[in-house]
Amino acid sequence: MFKSWQRYQQNIIDHKKKYELFKIHESLEIYTSISFNRNAMEANLKIKSASQSRKKQEIDQIKRDKLYQRRKDRNGQGDDEFDQPEVLNSVVELAIMNDR
């Protein structure tokens, strides 16, 4: 009887140890999941931000092209003064700022 009692107590101790290890494993799994989700959300925000920035640049370029085309249409062949890239860019930048 004594040996069976010892075995019973040892089984209880082993079960408690296994349960503690299971809880530790479970908490690590939850932490890993939270960490992974946070990293994924940060990556999505960075991608979304880059995408919005790229779209904004494309819209600004379209505005520049339209403004340049309007100037060319208005002036026939284009105005030599505005055909210079640095002058054109400054004029377009001002026009874009005024649109906002």
C-alpha positions as CSV (number, residue, x, y, z in Angstrom):
1,M,0.0,0.0,0.0
2,F,2.8,2.3,0.8
3,K,4.4,2.0,-2.7
4,S,1.1,2.7,-4.4
5,W,0.6,5.7,-2.2
6,Q,4.0,7.0,-3.1
7,R,3.3,6.4,-6.8
8,Y,0.0,8.2,-6.4
9,Q,1.7,11.2,-4.9
10,Q,4.5,11.2,-7.5
11,N,1.8,11.1,-10.2
12,I,0.2,14.2,-8.7
13,I,3.5,16.0,-8.6
14,D,4.3,15.0,-12.2
15,H,0.9,16.1,-13.3
16,K,1.4,19.5,-11.5
17,K,4.8,20.0,-13.3
18,K,3.3,19.1,-16.6
19,Y,0.4,21.5,-16.0
20,E,2.9,24.3,-15.1
21,L,4.9,23.6,-18.2
22,F,1.7,23.6,-20.3
23,K,0.7,27.0,-18.8
24,I,4.2,28.5,-19.5
25,H,4.1,27.1,-23.1
26,E,0.6,28.5,-23.5
27,S,1.6,32.0,-22.3
28,L,4.6,32.0,-24.5
29,E,2.4,31.1,-27.5
30,I,0.0,33.9,-26.7
31,Y,2.9,36.4,-26.3
32,T,4.4,35.2,-29.6
33,S,1.1,35.6,-31.3
34,I,0.6,39.1,-29.9
35,S,4.1,40.1,-30.9
36,F,3.7,38.7,-34.4
37,N,0.4,40.5,-34.9
38,R,1.9,43.8,-33.7
39,N,4.8,43.4,-36.1
40,A,2.4,42.6,-38.9
41,M,0.3,45.6,-38.2
42,E,3.4,47.9,-38.1
43,A,4.5,46.4,-41.4
44,N,1.0,47.0,-42.9
45,L,1.1,50.6,-41.7
46,K,4.5,51.2,-43.3
47,I,3.2,49.7,-46.6
48,K,0.1,51.8,-46.5
49,S,2.1,54.9,-45.7
50,A,4.5,54.2,-48.6
51,S,1.5,53.5,-50.9
52,Q,-0.1,56.8,-49.9
53,S,3.1,58.7,-50.5
54,R,3.6,57.1,-53.9
55,K,0.0,57.9,-54.8
56,K,0.5,61.5,-53.7
57,Q,3.6,61.8,-55.9
58,E,1.7,60.4,-58.8
59,I,-1.1,62.9,-58.3
60,D,1.4,65.7,-58.1
61,Q,3.1,64.6,-61.3
62,I,-0.3,64.4,-63.1
63,K,-1.1,67.9,-61.9
64,R,2.3,69.1,-63.2
65,D,1.7,67.5,-66.6
66,K,-1.8,69.0,-66.8
67,L,-0.5,72.5,-65.9
68,Y,2.4,72.2,-68.4
69,Q,-0.1,71.0,-71.1
70,R,-2.4,73.9,-70.4
71,R,0.5,76.4,-70.7
72,K,1.6,74.8,-73.9
73,D,-2.0,74.9,-75.3
74,R,-2.4,78.5,-74.2
75,N,0.9,79.6,-75.7
76,G,0.9,77.6,-78.9
77,Q,4.3,75.9,-79.1
78,G,5.0,76.5,-75.4
79,D,6.7,79.3,-73.7
80,D,10.5,79.2,-73.8
81,E,10.6,80.7,-70.3
82,F,8.4,77.9,-68.9
83,D,10.0,75.2,-70.9
84,Q,13.0,75.3,-68.6
85,P,12.6,72.5,-66.0
86,E,13.6,74.5,-62.9
87,V,11.2,77.4,-63.8
88,L,8.4,75.0,-64.7
89,N,8.8,73.0,-61.5
90,S,8.7,76.2,-59.3
91,V,5.5,77.4,-61.1
92,V,3.9,74.0,-60.8
93,E,4.8,73.7,-57.1
94,L,3.1,77.1,-56.5
95,A,0.1,76.0,-58.5
96,I,-0.1,72.7,-56.5
97,M,0.1,74.6,-53.2
98,N,-2.7,76.9,-54.3
99,D,-4.9,73.9,-55.1
100,R,-4.6,72.5,-51.6
